[in-house]
Amino acid sequence: MSAPLEVTRGQVLGHRRRAGSLDARLPAGRASLERAAWAGLQDSMPRAALLSIHARVEGAHPAIWADPALVQLWGPRFSVYVVPERDRALFSLGRLPEDGARRAFAEDLAARLGQLLEGSARFDSEIGRALGVHTNALRYAAPTGTVLIRWDGARAPTMWTVPRPDVDPRDARNELARRHLHVFGPTTARAFGDWAGIRPPAARAAYDALASELAAVRTPIGDAWILAADEPSFRAGPSPAAAARLLPSGDAYTSLKGDDRSMLVPEAPNRERLWTPRVWPGALLVGGEIVGTWRRDQGRVSIETWRPLSAHERQAVEAEAAGLPLPNLAGKISVAWAAN
């Protein structure tokens, strides 16, 4: 067996930015939306998916998250996600429990939803009352692949049922693991399970199924795996990074746990500022590095930097903020700067 490929922090982050389409925006169009949502777009913070699209695709507008190429569902860890419509099986059936009791509960709840809704869409609160279950429990039907939602952050989500995808759940789970490896690699089966919200045996089974497609690597934080097809990307020199990106809370680039966070943000005090105990702020990406955080209140964007920014960098950040496709915005976006 050959020795693991050794990769540097710069190679890891360079690949992840390329895989996440963060160095250069993709041209407008359906294919670009599907690529931007390759590993799903978390939307638990209202319109986070919209801002993740804006960071990756040209011409994003306030309603682009509702494009027919995309659907909204309860995805990994039962969080709200926007995913490619053609890939909804991966983010639903790919997470269907292997355990008989948990799977039976999901299937039974999905069947009851289908009988109640009969093709209509209703608020989750109405559905919960009709079925005699707490609204939070309704999301456990999502891994059957038969439940879609629409939530804009202002009101309770609406739900409706759709035909079950004709995909084997294990095939869906394996493809979901490939997506995770491509976007988050180098990574491990444990990290995949944590991200997807599936139990360790199922995550390990996916890695076992993909064994012939994987390559071992050694990173500054330990041994991990990548897709062998991605090795040229890791070996490649750094590509020019975007001048600035405002990544929302929950963006795939920062949805990390444990030691993976130290790879992205080496300084412990800054990790505490980005991954807070409560609602995470957004991440300020400048020249390929996270250099601060940001929050928004209507049309006011407040930015806290971890190092002084040059005049050119500030101009790039302000231009990025001015272009945020915020819905129902009256007037221009203003930027307030704060530095430590």
Backbone hydrogen bonds in HBPLUS format (Angstrom, degrees):
<---DONOR---> <-ACCEPTOR-->    atom                        ^
c    i                          cat <-CA-CA->   ^        H-A-AA   ^      H-
h    n   atom  resd res      DA  || num        DHA   H-A  angle D-A-AA Bond
n    s   type  num  typ     dist DA aas  dist angle  dist       angle   num
A0005-LEU N   A0216-ALA O   3.20 MM 211  6.51 152.2  2.28 145.4 137.0     1
A0218-ARG N   A0005-LEU O   2.72 MM 213  5.98 154.9  1.78 146.0 148.8     2
A0007-VAL N   A0218-ARG O   2.94 MM 211  6.15 164.8  1.96 158.7 161.3     3
A0012-VAL N   A0008-THR O   2.99 MM   4  6.30 159.4  2.03 153.1 158.8     4
A0013-LEU N   A0009-ARG O   2.94 MM   4  6.18 175.1  1.94 162.9 162.8     5
A0014-GLY N   A0010-GLY O   2.87 MM   4  5.84 151.0  1.96 139.8 149.0     6
A0015-HIS N   A0011-GLN O   2.98 MM   4  6.13 161.2  2.02 145.0 149.4     7
A0016-ARG N   A0012-VAL O   2.98 MM   4  6.24 166.9  2.00 152.8 156.7     8
A0017-ARG N   A0013-LEU O   2.92 MM   4  6.07 156.3  1.98 147.7 153.4     9
A0018-ARG N   A0014-GLY O   3.06 MM   4  6.27 159.4  2.11 145.9 151.8    10
A0019-ALA N   A0015-HIS O   2.74 MM   4  5.95 170.6  1.75 163.4 166.0    11
A0020-GLY N   A0016-ARG O   2.85 MM   4  5.85 142.2  1.99 136.8 147.3    12
A0022-LEU N   A0017-ARG O   2.89 MM   5  5.00 177.1  1.89 150.8 151.7    13
A0021-SER N   A0018-ARG O   3.10 MM   3  5.08 165.0  2.12 105.8 109.5    14
A0026-LEU N   A0056-ARG O   2.70 MM  30  6.07 167.2  1.72 151.6 149.3    15
A0058-GLU N   A0026-LEU O   2.81 MM  32  5.95 168.1  1.82 172.6 171.0    16
A0033-LEU N   A0029-GLY O   3.11 MM   4  6.47 153.0  2.19 150.4 158.4    17
A0034-GLU N   A0030-ARG O   2.98 MM   4  6.29 161.1  2.02 157.8 162.8    18
A0035-ARG N   A0031-ALA O   2.97 MM   4  6.18 149.2  2.06 140.8 149.6    19
A0036-ALA N   A0032-SER O   2.81 MM   4  6.01 158.6  1.86 149.9 155.6    20
A0037-ALA N   A0033-LEU O   3.08 MM   4  6.26 142.5  2.23 141.3 150.5    21
A0038-TRP N   A0035-ARG O   3.13 MM   3  4.94 153.6  2.20 113.8 110.7    22
A0040-GLY N   A0037-ALA O   2.88 MM   3  4.49 162.8  1.91 104.8 108.0    23
A0041-LEU N   A0082-VAL O   2.87 MM  41  5.03 147.8  1.98 146.4 156.2    24
A0082-VAL N   A0041-LEU O   2.83 MM  41  5.03 155.5  1.88 139.2 147.2    25
A0043-ASP N   A0080-VAL O   2.69 MM  37  5.13 174.4  1.69 143.9 141.9    26
A0048-ALA N   A0045-MET O   2.84 MM   3  5.45 145.9  1.96 158.1 150.9    27
A0051-LEU N   A0047-ARG O   3.30 MM   4  6.64 156.7  2.36 144.3 148.9    28
A0052-SER N   A0048-ALA O   2.89 MM   4  6.21 147.5  2.00 150.9 161.2    29
A0053-ILE N   A0049-ALA O   2.90 MM   4  6.15 152.1  1.98 148.2 155.4    30
A0054-HIS N   A0050-LEU O   2.94 MM   4  6.25 159.1  1.99 147.5 153.4    31
A0055-ALA N   A0051-LEU O   3.11 MM   4  6.29 143.9  2.24 137.2 145.5    32
A0056-ARG N   A0053-ILE O   2.85 MM   3  5.20 154.0  1.92 112.4 121.2    33
A0057-VAL N   A0053-ILE O   2.79 MM   4  5.72 145.5  1.91 166.8 178.0    34
A0064-ILE N   A0061-HIS O   3.00 MM   3  5.43 170.7  2.01 128.2 129.2    35
A0066-ALA N   A0063-ALA O   3.03 MM   3  5.66 155.6  2.09 117.7 124.7    36
A0067-ASP N   A0064-ILE O   3.04 MM   3  5.21 157.8  2.09 116.4 115.6    37
A0070-LEU N   A0067-ASP O   2.88 MM   3  5.61 168.2  1.89 128.1 132.1    38
A0085-GLU N   A0069-ALA O   2.79 MM  16  5.52 172.3  1.79 134.0 135.8    39
A0071-VAL N   A0083-VAL O   2.87 MM  12  5.58 157.3  1.93 161.8 169.5    40
A0083-VAL N   A0071-VAL O   2.88 MM  12  5.58 158.9  1.92 159.8 166.4    41
A0149-ILE N   A0072-GLN O   2.98 MM  77  5.56 173.9  1.99 144.3 144.1    42
A0073-LEU N   A0081-TYR O   2.93 MM   8  5.52 157.8  1.98 154.0 161.3    43
A0081-TYR N   A0073-LEU O   2.82 MM   8  5.52 163.7  1.85 169.9 174.2    44
A0075-GLY N   A0079-SER O   2.75 MM   4  5.54 145.3  1.87 176.7 169.0    45
A0078-PHE N   A0075-GLY O   2.76 MM   3  5.02 136.4  1.95 150.0 145.4    46
A0079-SER N   A0076-PRO O   3.13 MM   3  5.97 170.8  2.14 123.1 125.7    47
A0077-ARG N   A0196-ALA O   3.38 MM 119  5.90 148.1  2.49 110.6 106.2    48
A0087-ASP N   A0084-PRO O   2.93 MM   3  5.18 148.1  2.03 106.9 117.2    49
A0088-ARG N   A0085-GLU O   3.36 MM   3  5.42 167.0  2.38 112.3 111.0    50
A0090-LEU N   A0087-ASP O   2.95 MM   3  5.56 134.4  2.16 116.0 126.8    51
A0092-SER N   A0089-ALA O   3.33 MM   3  5.14 154.5  2.40  96.0 103.4    52
A0093-LEU N   A0089-ALA O   2.86 MM   4  5.14 111.9  2.33 124.8 142.5    53
A0094-GLY N   A0089-ALA O   3.10 MM   5  6.52 141.1  2.26 154.5 160.6    54
A0095-ARG N   A0092-SER O   2.92 MM   3  5.50 162.0  1.95 118.0 124.0    55
A0096-LEU N   A0093-LEU O   3.07 MM   3  4.94 170.0  2.08 106.4 109.2    56
A0103-ARG N   A0099-ASP O   2.88 MM   4  5.97 159.8  1.92 156.6 163.2    57
A0104-ALA N   A0100-GLY O   2.88 MM   4  5.94 157.5  1.93 144.2 151.0    58
A0105-PHE N   A0101-ALA O   3.00 MM   4  6.21 152.1  2.08 143.6 150.7    59
A0106-ALA N   A0102-ARG O   3.11 MM   4  6.36 162.1  2.14 146.3 150.3    60
A0107-GLU N   A0103-ARG O   2.90 MM   4  6.14 166.6  1.91 158.0 161.5    61
A0108-ASP N   A0104-ALA O   2.89 MM   4  5.95 160.3  1.93 147.4 153.1    62
A0109-LEU N   A0105-PHE O   2.95 MM   4  6.08 165.7  1.97 151.0 155.1    63
A0110-ALA N   A0106-ALA O   2.96 MM   4  6.11 159.2  2.00 148.0 154.0    64
A0111-ALA N   A0107-GLU O   2.96 MM   4  6.16 153.8  2.03 144.8 151.8    65
A0112-ARG N   A0108-ASP O   2.99 MM   4  6.27 157.0  2.04 150.3 156.3    66
A0113-LEU N   A0109-LEU O   2.93 MM   4  6.19 153.8  2.00 148.0 155.5    67
A0114-GLY N   A0110-ALA O   2.95 MM   4  6.21 159.9  1.99 149.4 154.3    68
A0115-GLN N   A0111-ALA O   3.05 MM   4  6.31 157.1  2.10 148.5 154.0    69
A0116-LEU N   A0112-ARG O   3.01 MM   4  6.18 152.5  2.08 144.7 152.3    70
A0117-LEU N   A0113-LEU O   2.87 MM   4  6.00 173.3  1.88 161.8 163.1    71
A0118-GLU N   A0114-GLY O   3.03 MM   4  5.67 159.6  2.08 140.0 146.5    72
A0120-SER N   A0117-LEU O   2.90 MM   3  5.08 165.5  1.92 116.4 121.1    73
A0122-ARG N   A0159-MET O   3.09 MM  37  5.60 149.8  2.19 150.5 154.7    74
A0159-MET N   A0122-ARG O   2.83 MM  37  5.60 155.0  1.89 149.0 153.5    75
A0126-GLU N   A0123-PHE O   3.09 MM   3  5.38 121.2  2.45 103.6 117.0    76
A0127-ILE N   A0123-PHE O   3.10 MM   4  6.46 160.9  2.14 152.7 158.4    77
A0124-ASP N   A0157-PRO O   2.96 MM  33  5.99 153.9  2.02 176.2 168.5    78
A0128-GLY N   A0124-ASP O   2.80 MM   4  5.97 161.6  1.83 150.9 155.8    79
A0129-ARG N   A0125-SER O   3.12 MM   4  6.31 160.1  2.17 144.0 148.5    80
A0130-ALA N   A0126-GLU O   3.00 MM   4  6.23 159.7  2.04 147.8 153.8    81
A0131-LEU N   A0127-ILE O   2.90 MM   4  6.11 152.4  1.98 154.4 161.3    82
A0132-GLY N   A0128-GLY O   2.81 MM   4  5.68 120.7  2.16 138.1 153.0    83
A0133-VAL N   A0128-GLY O   2.99 MM   5  4.97 149.3  2.09 138.4 144.0    84
A0137-ALA N   A0134-HIS O   2.91 MM   3  5.43 142.6  2.05 113.0 123.8    85
A0138-LEU N   A0135-THR O   3.07 MM   3  5.45 150.1  2.17 109.3 117.8    86
A0140-TYR N   A0137-ALA O   3.10 MM   3  5.76 160.9  2.13 117.7 123.4    87
A0141-ALA N   A0138-LEU O   3.13 MM   3  5.96 168.5  2.14 123.0 125.7    88
A0142-ALA N   A0139-ARG O   2.99 MM   3  5.38 157.7  2.04 111.7 118.8    89
A0144-THR N   A0141-ALA O   3.15 MM   3  5.93 165.6  2.17 124.4 128.8    90
A0145-GLY N   A0142-ALA O   3.00 MM   3  5.82 170.8  2.01 130.0 132.6    91
A0162-VAL N   A0146-THR O   2.86 MM  16  4.84 147.2  1.97 120.6 129.6    92
A0148-LEU N   A0160-TRP O   3.04 MM  12  5.67 169.6  2.06 162.8 165.7    93
A0160-TRP N   A0148-LEU O   3.14 MM  12  5.67 152.6  2.21 152.0 153.5    94
A0150-ARG N   A0158-THR O   3.01 MM   8  5.31 141.3  2.16 142.0 145.8    95
A0158-THR N   A0150-ARG O   3.06 MM   8  5.31 162.1  2.09 142.4 144.6    96
A0171-ASP N   A0168-ASP O   2.97 MM   3  5.26 119.3  2.35 106.9 122.2    97
A0172-ALA N   A0168-ASP O   2.97 MM   4  6.30 157.3  2.02 157.2 164.6    98
A0173-ARG N   A0169-PRO O   2.86 MM   4  6.10 154.5  1.93 145.7 152.7    99
A0174-ASN N   A0170-ARG O   2.95 MM   4  6.15 156.0  2.01 145.4 151.4   100
A0175-GLU N   A0171-ASP O   3.05 MM   4  6.31 156.7  2.10 146.6 152.3   101
A0176-LEU N   A0172-ALA O   2.93 MM   4  6.15 151.2  2.01 145.5 154.2   102
A0177-ALA N   A0173-ARG O   2.95 MM   4  6.23 149.1  2.05 144.6 152.8   103
A0178-ARG N   A0174-ASN O   3.02 MM   4  6.39 148.7  2.12 141.6 150.1   104
A0179-ARG N   A0175-GLU O   2.96 MM   4  6.30 158.0  2.01 150.0 155.2   105
A0180-HIS N   A0176-LEU O   2.97 MM   4  6.27 159.9  2.01 148.1 153.4   106
A0181-LEU N   A0177-ALA O   2.86 MM   4  6.10 161.3  1.89 152.6 157.6   107
A0182-HIS N   A0178-ARG O   2.91 MM   4  6.14 155.2  1.97 151.7 158.1   108
A0183-VAL N   A0179-ARG O   3.02 MM   4  6.21 166.3  2.04 156.1 158.9   109
A0184-PHE N   A0180-HIS O   2.79 MM   4  5.50 160.2  1.83 149.7 156.5   110
A0185-GLY N   A0181-LEU O   2.92 MM   4  4.61 128.5  2.19 118.8 125.6   111
A0187-THR N   A0225-TRP O   2.93 MM  38  5.35 156.0  1.99 143.3 147.9   112
A0225-TRP N   A0187-THR O   2.83 MM  38  5.35 155.2  1.89 145.1 153.4   113
A0192-PHE N   A0188-THR O   2.98 MM   4  6.27 154.9  2.04 147.4 154.8   114
A0193-GLY N   A0189-ALA O   2.93 MM   4  6.20 161.6  1.96 152.4 156.5   115
A0194-ASP N   A0190-ARG O   2.95 MM   4  6.24 161.0  1.98 153.2 158.2   116
A0195-TRP N   A0191-ALA O   2.93 MM   4  6.09 160.5  1.97 148.6 153.9   117
A0196-ALA N   A0192-PHE O   2.86 MM   4  5.98 171.1  1.87 158.7 161.2   118
A0197-GLY N   A0193-GLY O   2.83 MM   4  5.60 134.4  2.04 139.8 150.9   119
A0198-ILE N   A0193-GLY O   3.11 MM   5  4.95 149.4  2.20 133.6 140.6   120
A0202-ALA N   A0199-ARG O   3.01 MM   3  5.60 122.6  2.35 117.6 130.9   121
A0203-ALA N   A0199-ARG O   3.11 MM   4  6.41 157.6  2.16 152.8 159.6   122
A0204-ARG N   A0200-PRO O   2.86 MM   4  6.05 164.5  1.89 160.0 163.5   123
A0205-ALA N   A0201-PRO O   2.94 MM   4  6.09 150.3  2.03 140.4 148.9   124
A0206-ALA N   A0202-ALA O   3.10 MM   4  6.36 148.3  2.20 142.4 149.6   125
A0207-TYR N   A0203-ALA O   3.21 MM   4  6.58 157.4  2.26 147.1 152.3   126
A0208-ASP N   A0204-ARG O   2.86 MM   4  6.15 155.1  1.93 151.0 158.6   127
A0209-ALA N   A0205-ALA O   2.95 MM   4  6.16 152.5  2.03 144.2 151.3   128
A0210-LEU N   A0206-ALA O   3.08 MM   4  6.33 135.0  2.29 139.8 151.9   129
A0210-LEU N   A0207-TYR O   3.14 MM   3  5.02 128.4  2.42  92.0 105.7   130
A0211-ALA N   A0208-ASP O   3.28 MM   3  5.10 166.3  2.30 104.0 106.6   131
A0213-GLU N   A0210-LEU O   2.74 MM   3  5.35 155.0  1.80 125.8 134.5   132
A0214-LEU N   A0211-ALA O   3.31 MM   3  5.42 166.7  2.33 107.7 111.6   133
A0228-ALA N   A0213-GLU O   2.80 MM  15  5.72 174.0  1.81 148.8 150.8   134
A0215-ALA N   A0226-ILE O   2.87 MM  11  5.41 153.6  1.94 153.4 157.0   135
A0226-ILE N   A0215-ALA O   2.98 MM  11  5.41 152.3  2.06 151.6 160.5   136
A0217-VAL N   A0224-ALA O   3.01 MM   7  5.49 164.4  2.03 144.5 143.6   137
A0224-ALA N   A0217-VAL O   3.00 MM   7  5.49 161.0  2.04 152.1 154.7   138
A0219-THR N   A0222-GLY O   2.93 MM   3  5.13 165.5  1.95 133.6 137.2   139
A0222-GLY N   A0219-THR O   3.11 MM   3  5.13 168.4  2.13 109.5 113.2   140
A0230-ASP N   A0227-LEU O   2.80 MM   3  5.30 152.0  1.88 114.7 123.8   141
A0231-GLU N   A0228-ALA O   3.14 MM   3  5.40 165.3  2.16 110.5 115.1   142
A0233-SER N   A0230-ASP O   2.93 MM   3  5.35 126.5  2.23 110.7 124.8   143
A0234-PHE N   A0230-ASP O   3.27 MM   4  6.71 148.6  2.37 150.3 159.4   144
A0234-PHE N   A0231-GLU O   3.03 MM   3  5.16 120.1  2.41 100.6 115.4   145
A0235-ARG N   A0231-GLU O   2.96 MM   4  6.24 152.4  2.03 154.9 163.5   146
A0236-ALA N   A0232-PRO O   2.94 MM   4  5.97 131.4  2.19 139.7 151.2   147
A0287-GLY N   A0243-ALA O   3.27 MM  44  4.98 144.2  2.41 105.4 115.7   148
A0245-ARG N   A0285-LEU O   2.81 MM  40  5.06 142.0  1.95 147.9 154.7   149
A0285-LEU N   A0245-ARG O   2.95 MM  40  5.06 172.2  1.96 164.9 163.1   150
A0247-LEU N   A0283-ALA O   2.95 MM  36  5.09 157.5  2.01 166.8 161.1   151
A0283-ALA N   A0247-LEU O   2.82 MM  36  5.09 141.1  1.97 138.6 150.2   152
A0251-ASP N   A0248-PRO O   3.08 MM   3  5.55 151.3  2.17 140.4 136.9   153
A0254-THR N   A0251-ASP O   3.02 MM   3  5.70 145.9  2.14 118.7 127.1   154
A0255-SER N   A0252-ALA O   3.39 MM   3  5.04 154.7  2.46  94.2 101.3   155
A0256-LEU N   A0254-THR O   2.82 MM   2  5.51 131.3  2.06 109.9  94.5   156
A0260-ASP N   A0257-LYS O   3.23 MM   3  5.78 131.1  2.48 146.0 141.2   157
A0261-ARG N   A0258-GLY O   3.06 MM   3  5.90 152.6  2.14 120.5 126.6   158
A0262-SER N   A0259-ASP O   2.90 MM   3  5.27 128.5  2.17 107.2 120.4   159
A0263-MET N   A0260-ASP O   3.23 MM   3  5.23 134.2  2.45  94.5 106.6   160
A0265-VAL N   A0261-ARG O   2.81 MM   4  5.99 171.0  1.82 159.1 162.1   161
A0270-ASN N   A0267-GLU O   3.10 MM   3  5.48 123.3  2.44 107.7 121.4   162
A0271-ARG N   A0267-GLU O   3.07 MM   4  6.43 146.9  2.18 150.0 160.3   163
A0271-ARG N   A0268-ALA O   3.11 MM   3  5.04 120.0  2.48  95.7 110.9   164
A0272-GLU N   A0268-ALA O   3.12 MM   4  6.44 152.8  2.19 153.1 159.7   165
A0273-ARG N   A0269-PRO O   3.23 MM   4  6.55 134.4  2.45 132.6 144.4   166
A0273-ARG N   A0270-ASN O   3.09 MM   3  4.93 126.2  2.39  90.3 104.7   167
A0274-LEU N   A0270-ASN O   3.04 MM   4  6.33 141.5  2.19 144.7 154.5   168
A0275-TRP N   A0271-ARG O   2.82 MM   4  5.84 169.4  1.83 158.7 161.0   169
A0282-GLY N   A0294-TRP O   2.84 MM  12  5.00 159.7  1.88 166.8 160.0   170
A0294-TRP N   A0282-GLY O   3.05 MM  12  5.00 147.7  2.15 120.5 123.9   171
A0284-LEU N   A0292-GLY O   2.86 MM   8  4.96 170.0  1.87 133.1 129.9   172
A0291-VAL N   A0284-LEU O   2.89 MM   7  5.81 157.6  1.94 163.3 170.7   173
A0286-VAL N   A0289-GLU O   2.86 MM   3  5.45 162.2  1.89 159.4 154.7   174
A0289-GLU N   A0286-VAL O   3.13 MM   3  5.45 168.7  2.15 115.5 119.0   175
A0306-TRP N   A0291-VAL O   2.74 MM  15  5.46 159.7  1.78 158.3 152.5   176
A0293-THR N   A0304-GLU O   2.87 MM  11  5.35 149.7  1.96 152.2 160.2   177
A0304-GLU N   A0293-THR O   2.90 MM  11  5.35 166.2  1.92 151.1 155.8   178
A0295-ARG N   A0302-SER O   2.95 MM   7  5.34 152.7  2.02 148.7 157.6   179
A0302-SER N   A0295-ARG O   2.85 MM   7  5.34 155.8  1.91 152.3 159.4   180
A0297-ASP N   A0300-ARG O   2.91 MM   3  5.24 161.5  1.94 152.7 158.9   181
A0300-ARG N   A0297-ASP O   3.02 MM   3  5.24 163.2  2.05 123.6 128.3   182
A0334-SER N   A0299-GLY O   2.88 MM  35  6.31 156.0  1.94 161.6 169.6   183
A0301-VAL N   A0334-SER O   2.82 MM  33  6.10 174.6  1.82 164.6 165.8   184
A0336-ALA N   A0301-VAL O   2.81 MM  35  6.16 160.3  1.85 153.3 157.2   185
A0303-ILE N   A0336-ALA O   2.82 MM  33  6.13 167.6  1.83 171.3 174.9   186
A0338-ALA N   A0303-ILE O   2.71 MM  35  5.94 137.1  1.89 165.0 171.6   187
A0305-THR N   A0338-ALA O   2.94 MM  33  6.52 145.9  2.05 151.6 160.7   188
A0314-ARG N   A0310-SER O   2.93 MM   4  6.23 161.8  1.97 155.3 160.0   189
A0315-GLN N   A0311-ALA O   3.00 MM   4  6.20 156.4  2.05 146.4 152.8   190
A0316-ALA N   A0312-HIS O   3.03 MM   4  6.30 153.0  2.10 145.5 152.7   191
A0317-VAL N   A0313-GLU O   2.97 MM   4  6.26 157.9  2.02 151.6 157.2   192
A0318-GLU N   A0314-ARG O   2.88 MM   4  6.08 166.3  1.90 154.4 158.2   193
A0319-ALA N   A0315-GLN O   2.92 MM   4  6.07 151.4  2.00 144.1 152.0   194
A0320-GLU N   A0316-ALA O   2.99 MM   4  6.20 151.9  2.07 142.5 150.2   195
A0321-ALA N   A0317-VAL O   2.89 MM   4  6.20 158.4  1.94 152.1 158.0   196
A0322-ALA N   A0318-GLU O   2.91 MM   4  6.07 155.6  1.97 143.6 150.4   197
A0323-GLY N   A0319-ALA O   3.25 MM   4  6.42 133.0  2.48 137.4 147.8   198
A0323-GLY N   A0320-GLU O   3.21 MM   3  5.32 136.9  2.41  97.3 108.8   199
A0324-LEU N   A0321-ALA O   3.17 MM   3  5.42 169.4  2.18 112.2 115.4   200
A0326-LEU N   A0324-LEU O   2.90 MM   2  5.64 137.7  2.08 104.6  92.5   201
